[in-house]
Amino acid sequence: MFSAFLIDAAYFVAAFLFLYGLKRMASPVTARSGIVVAGGGMVLAVAAAFLYGFDVAPRAEPYLGTNLLLLVIALGLGVTWAWFSGKRVAMTDMPQMVALYNGMGGGAAAAIAATELFSGNALAHGPVVTLLAILGGLIGAVALSGSLIAWAKLDGRMNKSWRLPKQQYVNLGLFCAALALGAAVVVMGLMDVVQVPVFVVALFFIIALVLGVMLTTPIGGADMPVVISLYNAFTGLAVAFEGFVLQNPAMIIAGTVVGSAGTLLTLMMAKAMNRQVSNIIFSDFGGEDDGADGEIQGTMKSADASDAAIAMYYASKVIIVPGYGLAVAQAQHKLYEFVKLLQKQGVEVNFAIHPVAGRMPGHMNVLLAEAGVPYDIIYDLEDINEDFAQADVAIVLGANDVVNPAARTRKSSPIYGMPILNVDMARQAYVVKRGQGKGYSGVENELFFLDNTSMVYGDAQKVMVQMIEAVKSLG
């Protein structure tokens, strides 16, 4: 009795820590401590699960007893891998890691569902539990395979979108087949079938995994931040469903929090792209411009890093737009060193962040925080977009699609209608870029051809070093 009370109390405290940690994550100032608090809640929840498995469950239902050795091995492997991979991962690889971890969460939920369905435990607890196990298994399996494809795309292992003829109908067929098999399992439970045929459950999960692959392979690279967020929501929902199956309060609360937060973030990011989530999943976004609006006018003009630095040094207001190229070059520290030199000169410097800049939600915010950039000079799109018209200089470091004026004017462009940062409205724009390649969506950037834009070619790290040297020579 005391053990049961202690377990319930631990789950209650863990749930409180989850919610409190999430609350602190709402602000960049307290986000780090929020992650630590939520992590502490997870440690407590895992400890409670261990106590339940080795004290309460064996006495109540002996067949639920868990093998301590297998649990310790699994936990040890997970903690070790996560610790070393988390410590070693580069900032440029952070989106891939997030996608991979999302997939592992979905896979864990699917594994729980498979265990409950194969063993017959879910059917023994009635149709509601069986239905929740089916839904959690379906969503978790889709999140697992879909996240692995997203990881492969982000990691450069899958460079092209892959589509079948009539793929939407294929996806619909797979979805209906999975639902039909899931419904068959629920009906078997209503008919007092104790053990579902193994091939039915196995086929259900195979179809769900294939569905996740088929849903993700056609999606273009520019949509990957939204896809990662969407699968994060899927994982949370699957975990919540399986929490009901296992009657585990911590899983229910953690899954609900992750699912709701992921859903809200997905909707916010889709709104920032002026698109619907269904359009992202079922369209061919990320393809080439068909050129229906004619060729882009103008030519690209190059400038030296030192000339761009001097122009910013004597400016009154400068706005910086960071992008994935900044992360690739690991130039955030040199960038902030340059910013401090400008501020010492009396230049007003601000950062402009697009909601889908980088390869995952909040990628640029994390990058700048790592360099120690103060939060009060970092602004979101809606808060700073009107300021570009008053800026003497706007400098873009590695961003592409989020500053492309084609989104406003070129109806044939795949990114048409997506809100962008108004870099083209600044008096002078500089774009730091390695070459003349297109952005992640494969769309030519009209900003590069404008009269008030100059290209500064080179690795962002080297360019920032040259800019710092140029400014210091003036002093």
C-alpha positions as CSV (number, residue, x, y, z in Angstrom):
1,M,0.0,0.0,0.0
2,F,2.8,2.4,0.9
3,S,4.6,1.6,-2.4
4,A,1.5,2.4,-4.4
5,F,1.1,5.7,-2.6
6,L,4.7,6.5,-3.2
7,I,4.4,5.7,-6.9
8,D,1.3,7.9,-7.3
9,A,3.0,10.8,-5.4
10,A,6.1,10.4,-7.7
11,Y,3.9,10.6,-10.8
12,F,2.1,13.7,-9.4
13,V,5.4,15.5,-8.7
14,A,6.8,14.4,-12.1
15,A,3.7,15.8,-13.8
16,F,4.1,19.1,-12.0
17,L,7.8,19.3,-13.0
18,F,6.8,18.6,-16.7
19,L,4.3,21.5,-16.7
20,Y,6.6,23.9,-14.7
21,G,9.5,23.1,-16.9
22,L,7.4,23.8,-20.0
23,K,6.3,27.1,-18.5
24,R,9.9,28.1,-18.0
25,M,10.8,27.1,-21.6
26,A,8.4,29.9,-22.8
27,S,11.2,32.5,-22.2
28,P,14.7,32.3,-23.6
29,V,16.0,33.6,-20.2
30,T,14.6,30.6,-18.3
31,A,14.5,28.0,-21.0
32,R,17.7,26.2,-19.9
33,S,16.5,25.8,-16.4
34,G,13.1,24.7,-17.7
35,I,14.7,21.8,-19.6
36,V,16.6,20.8,-16.5
37,V,13.4,20.8,-14.4
38,A,11.5,18.8,-17.0
39,G,14.4,16.4,-17.2
40,G,14.2,15.9,-13.5
41,G,10.6,15.1,-13.8
42,M,11.4,12.4,-16.4
43,V,14.0,10.9,-14.1
44,L,11.4,10.7,-11.3
45,A,8.8,9.2,-13.6
46,V,11.3,6.5,-14.8
47,A,12.1,5.7,-11.1
48,A,8.4,5.4,-10.3
49,A,8.0,3.0,-13.3
50,F,10.8,0.9,-12.0
51,L,9.2,0.7,-8.5
52,Y,5.9,-0.2,-10.0
53,G,7.4,-3.0,-12.1
54,F,9.3,-4.6,-9.2
55,D,6.9,-4.1,-6.3
56,V,3.3,-3.4,-7.1
57,A,2.8,-5.2,-10.4
58,P,4.4,-8.6,-9.5
59,R,2.2,-8.8,-6.4
60,A,-1.0,-7.7,-8.2
61,E,-0.5,-9.6,-11.5
62,P,2.6,-11.9,-11.5
63,Y,2.8,-12.1,-15.3
64,L,3.5,-8.3,-15.4
65,G,6.8,-8.7,-13.6
66,T,9.7,-7.1,-15.5
67,N,13.1,-8.4,-16.0
68,L,15.5,-6.1,-14.2
69,L,18.5,-7.0,-16.3
70,L,16.8,-6.1,-19.6
71,L,15.5,-2.8,-18.1
72,V,18.9,-1.8,-16.9
73,I,20.6,-2.7,-20.2
74,A,18.0,-0.7,-22.2
75,L,18.2,2.3,-19.9
76,G,21.9,2.2,-19.9
77,L,22.2,2.0,-23.7
78,G,19.6,4.9,-24.1
79,V,21.3,7.2,-21.6
80,T,24.8,6.5,-22.9
81,W,23.9,7.0,-26.5
82,A,21.9,10.2,-25.8
83,W,24.6,11.6,-23.6
84,F,27.5,11.2,-26.0
85,S,25.5,12.0,-29.1
86,G,24.1,15.1,-27.4
87,K,27.5,16.3,-26.3
88,R,29.1,15.7,-29.7
89,V,26.4,16.9,-32.1
90,A,27.3,20.0,-34.1
91,M,24.8,22.9,-34.2
92,T,24.3,22.2,-37.9
93,D,23.3,18.6,-37.1
94,M,20.8,19.6,-34.3
95,P,17.7,19.3,-36.6
96,Q,18.7,15.7,-37.6
97,M,19.1,14.8,-33.9
98,V,15.7,16.3,-33.1
99,A,14.1,14.4,-35.9
100,L,15.8,11.2,-34.8
101,Y,14.7,11.6,-31.2
102,N,11.1,12.3,-32.3
103,G,11.2,9.1,-34.2
104,M,12.5,7.2,-31.2
105,G,9.6,8.5,-29.0
106,G,7.1,7.4,-31.6
107,G,8.8,4.1,-32.0
108,A,8.7,3.5,-28.2
109,A,4.9,4.2,-28.2
110,A,4.4,1.8,-31.2
111,A,6.5,-0.9,-29.4
112,I,4.3,-0.6,-26.3
113,A,1.2,-0.9,-28.5
114,A,2.7,-4.0,-30.2
115,T,3.5,-5.6,-26.9
116,E,0.0,-5.1,-25.6
117,L,-1.6,-6.3,-28.7
118,F,0.6,-9.4,-29.3
119,S,0.2,-10.5,-25.7
120,G,-3.5,-9.9,-25.6
121,N,-3.3,-7.6,-22.6
122,A,-5.1,-4.8,-24.5
123,L,-8.0,-7.0,-25.5
124,A,-8.3,-8.3,-21.9
125,H,-8.9,-4.7,-20.7
126,G,-11.8,-4.0,-23.1
127,P,-12.5,-2.3,-26.4
128,V,-11.5,1.2,-25.3
129,V,-8.0,0.2,-24.2
130,T,-7.7,-1.8,-27.4
131,L,-8.7,1.2,-29.5
132,L,-6.3,3.4,-27.8
133,A,-3.5,0.9,-28.3
134,I,-4.4,0.7,-32.0
135,L,-4.4,4.5,-32.4
136,G,-1.2,5.0,-30.5
137,G,0.5,2.2,-32.4
138,L,-0.6,3.7,-35.8
139,I,0.5,7.3,-34.9
140,G,3.7,6.1,-33.3
141,A,4.7,3.9,-36.2
142,V,4.0,6.7,-38.7
143,A,6.0,9.2,-36.5
144,L,8.9,6.7,-36.4
145,S,9.3,5.9,-40.1
146,G,8.4,9.5,-41.1
147,S,11.0,11.0,-38.7
148,L,13.7,8.7,-40.0
149,I,13.0,9.9,-43.6
150,A,13.1,13.5,-42.3
151,W,16.4,12.7,-40.7
152,A,17.7,11.3,-43.9
153,K,16.6,14.4,-45.8
154,L,18.1,16.8,-43.3
155,D,21.4,14.8,-43.1
156,G,21.8,14.9,-46.9
157,R,21.3,11.1,-47.3
158,M,18.2,11.7,-49.3
159,N,18.6,14.7,-51.5
160,K,15.6,14.5,-53.7
161,S,11.8,14.2,-53.1
162,W,10.5,10.9,-54.2
163,R,6.9,10.5,-55.5
164,L,4.9,7.7,-56.9
165,P,2.2,8.2,-59.6
166,K,-1.1,8.9,-57.8
167,Q,0.8,8.9,-54.5
168,Q,-2.1,10.6,-52.7
169,Y,-4.3,7.6,-53.5
170,V,-1.6,5.2,-52.5
171,N,-1.3,6.9,-49.1
172,L,-5.1,6.9,-48.7
173,G,-5.2,3.2,-49.5
174,L,-2.5,2.5,-46.9
175,F,-4.3,4.6,-44.3
176,C,-7.6,2.9,-44.9
177,A,-5.9,-0.6,-44.8
178,A,-4.3,0.3,-41.4
179,L,-7.7,1.5,-40.1
180,A,-9.4,-1.6,-41.3
181,L,-6.9,-3.9,-39.6
182,G,-7.1,-1.9,-36.5
183,A,-10.9,-2.0,-36.5
184,A,-10.7,-5.8,-37.0
185,V,-8.6,-6.1,-33.9
186,V,-11.2,-4.1,-31.9
187,V,-14.0,-6.2,-33.2
188,M,-12.1,-9.4,-32.3
189,G,-11.9,-8.0,-28.7
190,L,-15.7,-7.4,-28.7
191,M,-16.2,-11.0,-29.8
192,D,-14.1,-12.2,-26.8
193,V,-11.2,-13.3,-28.9
194,V,-8.3,-13.7,-26.4
195,Q,-5.4,-13.7,-28.8
196,V,-5.3,-11.7,-32.1
197,P,-3.6,-13.6,-35.0
198,V,0.0,-12.5,-35.1
199,F,-0.1,-11.8,-38.8
200,V,-2.9,-9.3,-38.4
201,V,-1.0,-7.2,-35.8
202,A,2.2,-7.5,-37.8
203,L,0.6,-6.5,-41.0
204,F,-1.0,-3.5,-39.2
205,F,2.4,-2.2,-38.0
206,I,4.1,-2.9,-41.4
207,I,1.5,-0.8,-43.2
208,A,1.7,2.0,-40.6
209,L,5.5,2.1,-41.0
210,V,5.2,2.2,-44.8
211,L,2.6,5.0,-44.6
212,G,5.0,7.1,-42.6
213,V,7.6,6.7,-45.3
214,M,5.2,7.4,-48.1
215,L,3.9,10.5,-46.4
216,T,7.3,12.0,-45.9
217,T,9.3,11.2,-49.0
218,P,7.4,13.6,-51.3
219,I,7.8,16.6,-49.0
220,G,10.3,19.2,-50.1
221,G,13.2,20.4,-48.0
222,A,11.7,23.9,-47.3
223,D,8.9,22.2,-45.3
224,M,11.2,20.1,-43.1
225,P,10.9,22.4,-40.0
226,V,7.1,22.0,-40.1
227,V,7.4,18.3,-40.7
228,I,9.7,17.9,-37.6
229,S,7.2,19.8,-35.5
230,L,4.3,17.8,-36.8
231,Y,5.9,14.4,-36.1
232,N,6.8,15.8,-32.6
233,A,3.1,16.3,-32.1
234,F,2.4,12.8,-33.4
235,T,4.9,11.3,-31.0
236,G,3.3,13.1,-28.0
237,L,-0.2,12.0,-29.0
238,A,1.0,8.4,-29.4
239,V,2.7,8.4,-26.0
240,A,-0.5,9.8,-24.4
241,F,-2.7,7.1,-25.9
242,E,-0.3,4.4,-24.7
243,G,-0.2,6.0,-21.2
244,F,-3.9,5.3,-21.0
245,V,-3.3,1.7,-22.1
246,L,-0.7,1.3,-19.3
247,Q,-2.6,3.5,-16.9
248,N,0.5,5.5,-16.4
249,P,-0.3,9.1,-15.4
250,A,3.2,10.4,-16.2
251,M,3.0,9.1,-19.8
252,I,-0.5,10.6,-20.3
253,I,0.5,14.1,-19.0
254,A,3.9,14.2,-20.8
255,G,2.4,12.9,-24.1
256,T,-0.5,15.4,-23.9
257,V,1.9,18.3,-23.2
258,V,4.2,17.3,-26.0
259,G,1.3,16.7,-28.4
260,S,-0.4,19.9,-27.7
261,A,2.8,22.0,-27.8
262,G,3.8,20.3,-31.0
263,T,0.4,20.9,-32.6
264,L,0.4,24.6,-31.7
265,L,3.9,25.1,-33.0
266,T,3.1,23.3,-36.2
267,L,0.1,25.5,-36.8
268,M,2.1,28.6,-36.0
269,M,4.8,27.6,-38.4
270,A,2.3,26.7,-41.1
271,K,0.7,30.1,-40.6
272,A,4.1,31.8,-40.9
273,M,4.4,30.1,-44.3
274,N,0.9,31.1,-45.3
275,R,0.0,27.4,-45.8
276,Q,-2.2,24.7,-44.3
277,V,-0.7,21.7,-42.7
278,S,-2.7,19.4,-45.0
279,N,-1.2,21.3,-48.0
280,I,2.3,20.7,-46.7
281,I,1.7,16.9,-46.3
282,F,-0.2,16.4,-49.5
283,S,1.3,18.9,-51.9
284,D,4.6,18.9,-53.9
285,F,6.0,22.0,-52.2
286,G,9.8,22.4,-52.8
287,G,9.8,21.9,-56.5
288,E,11.3,24.1,-59.2
289,D,9.9,27.5,-60.3
290,D,8.1,26.8,-63.6
291,G,9.1,30.3,-65.0
292,A,5.5,31.2,-65.9
293,D,6.1,34.8,-64.7
294,G,9.2,35.3,-66.9
295,E,12.9,35.4,-66.2
296,I,14.4,37.2,-63.2
297,Q,15.7,40.6,-64.2
298,G,19.0,42.1,-63.1
299,T,22.4,40.7,-62.4
300,M,24.3,39.6,-59.2
301,K,26.9,42.1,-58.0
302,S,29.7,41.1,-55.7
303,A,31.3,43.1,-52.9
304,D,34.3,42.6,-50.6
305,A,33.8,41.7,-47.0
306,S,35.7,44.8,-45.9
307,D,33.5,47.1,-48.0
308,A,30.4,45.6,-46.4
309,A,31.9,46.0,-42.9
310,I,32.8,49.6,-43.4
311,A,29.3,50.4,-44.7
312,M,27.8,48.9,-41.5
313,Y,30.4,50.6,-39.3
314,Y,29.2,54.1,-40.6
315,A,25.5,53.1,-40.6
316,S,22.9,54.2,-38.0
317,K,20.8,51.0,-38.1
318,V,21.7,47.5,-39.1
319,I,19.5,44.4,-39.2
320,I,21.1,41.0,-39.3
321,V,19.2,37.9,-40.8
322,P,20.8,34.6,-39.7
323,G,20.2,31.4,-41.7
324,Y,21.4,27.9,-42.0
325,G,24.6,28.9,-43.6
326,L,25.6,30.7,-40.4
327,A,25.2,27.4,-38.5
328,V,27.1,25.4,-41.1
329,A,30.1,27.8,-40.8
330,Q,29.8,28.0,-37.0
331,A,30.3,31.7,-37.4
332,Q,27.8,32.8,-34.6
333,H,30.6,33.7,-32.2
334,K,32.5,35.8,-34.7
335,L,29.3,37.4,-35.8
336,Y,28.5,38.6,-32.2
337,E,32.1,39.9,-31.9
338,F,31.5,42.0,-35.0
339,V,28.1,43.1,-33.6
340,K,29.8,44.4,-30.4
341,L,32.3,46.4,-32.4
342,L,29.4,48.1,-34.3
343,Q,27.5,48.7,-31.0
344,K,30.6,50.3,-29.6
345,Q,30.6,52.7,-32.6
346,G,27.0,53.6,-31.7
347,V,25.3,51.6,-34.5
348,E,21.8,50.2,-33.6
349,V,22.0,46.4,-34.4
350,N,19.1,44.0,-34.3
351,F,18.5,40.4,-35.4
352,A,15.5,39.3,-37.4
353,I,14.4,35.7,-37.1
354,H,12.0,34.0,-39.5
355,P,9.8,31.3,-37.9
356,V,11.1,28.7,-40.3
357,A,14.7,29.9,-40.6
358,G,17.2,27.0,-40.3
359,R,16.2,23.4,-40.4
360,M,14.0,23.1,-37.3
361,P,11.8,25.3,-35.1
362,G,13.9,27.8,-33.1
363,H,17.2,26.7,-34.8
364,M,18.5,30.3,-35.1
365,N,17.4,31.3,-31.6
366,V,19.5,28.4,-30.2
367,L,22.4,29.3,-32.4
368,L,22.5,33.0,-31.3
369,A,21.9,32.0,-27.6
370,E,25.0,29.8,-27.9
371,A,27.0,32.8,-28.9
372,G,25.7,34.9,-26.0
373,V,23.6,37.3,-28.1
374,P,21.3,39.3,-25.8
375,Y,17.6,38.3,-26.2
376,D,16.5,41.9,-26.3
377,I,18.0,42.5,-29.7
378,I,16.5,39.4,-31.3
379,Y,13.1,40.0,-32.9
380,D,10.6,37.7,-34.7
381,L,9.3,38.5,-38.2
382,E,6.1,40.3,-37.1
383,D,8.0,42.5,-34.7
384,I,10.8,43.8,-37.0
385,N,9.6,43.5,-40.5
386,E,8.4,47.1,-40.7
387,D,11.9,48.3,-39.5
388,F,13.7,47.1,-42.7
389,A,12.5,50.2,-44.6
390,Q,14.4,52.4,-42.0
391,A,17.5,50.3,-42.0
392,D,20.7,51.6,-43.6
393,V,22.0,48.1,-44.0
394,A,20.5,44.6,-43.8
395,I,22.9,41.7,-43.9
396,V,21.8,38.1,-44.6
397,L,24.1,35.3,-43.5
398,G,23.2,32.0,-45.0
399,A,19.4,32.5,-45.3
400,N,17.6,32.1,-48.6
401,D,13.9,31.3,-49.0
402,V,12.9,33.4,-46.0
403,V,14.2,36.6,-47.7
404,N,13.1,35.9,-51.3
405,P,10.8,38.6,-52.7
406,A,9.4,36.0,-55.1
407,A,7.1,35.0,-52.3
408,R,5.3,38.3,-52.7
409,T,5.3,38.8,-56.4
410,R,6.0,35.6,-58.4
411,K,2.8,33.5,-58.5
412,S,4.6,30.7,-60.3
413,S,7.0,30.3,-57.4
414,P,6.4,27.3,-55.0
415,I,7.0,29.7,-52.1
416,Y,4.4,32.3,-53.3
417,G,2.4,33.7,-50.4
418,M,4.9,32.8,-47.7
419,P,5.6,35.8,-45.4
420,I,9.2,36.8,-45.7
421,L,11.6,39.2,-44.0
422,N,11.7,42.5,-46.0
423,V,15.4,42.6,-46.5
424,D,14.8,44.0,-50.0
425,M,13.4,47.2,-48.5
426,A,16.6,48.2,-46.7
427,R,18.7,50.9,-48.3
428,Q,21.5,48.5,-48.8
429,A,21.5,44.7,-48.5
430,Y,24.5,42.4,-48.3
431,V,24.1,38.6,-48.7
432,V,26.9,36.4,-47.3
433,K,26.8,33.2,-49.3
434,R,29.3,30.5,-50.4
435,G,28.1,30.5,-54.0
436,Q,25.3,31.3,-56.4
437,G,23.3,28.1,-55.5
438,K,19.5,28.1,-54.8
439,G,17.9,27.7,-51.4
440,Y,16.7,24.6,-49.7
441,S,13.4,24.7,-51.6
442,G,15.2,24.9,-55.0
443,V,13.9,28.4,-55.8
444,E,16.0,31.1,-57.3
445,N,16.2,34.2,-55.0
446,E,15.2,37.5,-56.6
447,L,16.8,39.4,-53.8
448,F,20.3,38.6,-55.2
449,F,19.5,40.4,-58.4
450,L,18.2,43.7,-57.0
451,D,20.0,47.0,-57.5
452,N,20.4,47.5,-53.7
453,T,21.8,44.0,-53.0
454,S,25.5,43.0,-53.1
455,M,26.8,39.5,-52.7
456,V,29.7,38.7,-50.4
457,Y,30.9,35.3,-51.4
458,G,32.7,33.1,-49.0
459,D,32.4,30.9,-45.9
460,A,30.6,33.0,-43.2
461,Q,33.3,32.3,-40.6
462,K,36.0,33.7,-42.9
463,V,33.9,36.6,-44.0
464,M,33.2,37.6,-40.4
465,V,36.9,37.5,-39.6
466,Q,37.6,39.8,-42.5
467,M,34.8,42.1,-41.4
468,I,36.2,42.3,-37.9
469,E,39.7,43.1,-39.2
470,A,38.3,45.8,-41.5
471,V,36.4,47.5,-38.6
472,K,39.3,47.3,-36.2
473,S,41.6,48.9,-38.8
474,L,39.3,52.0,-38.7
475,G,39.9,52.5,-35.0
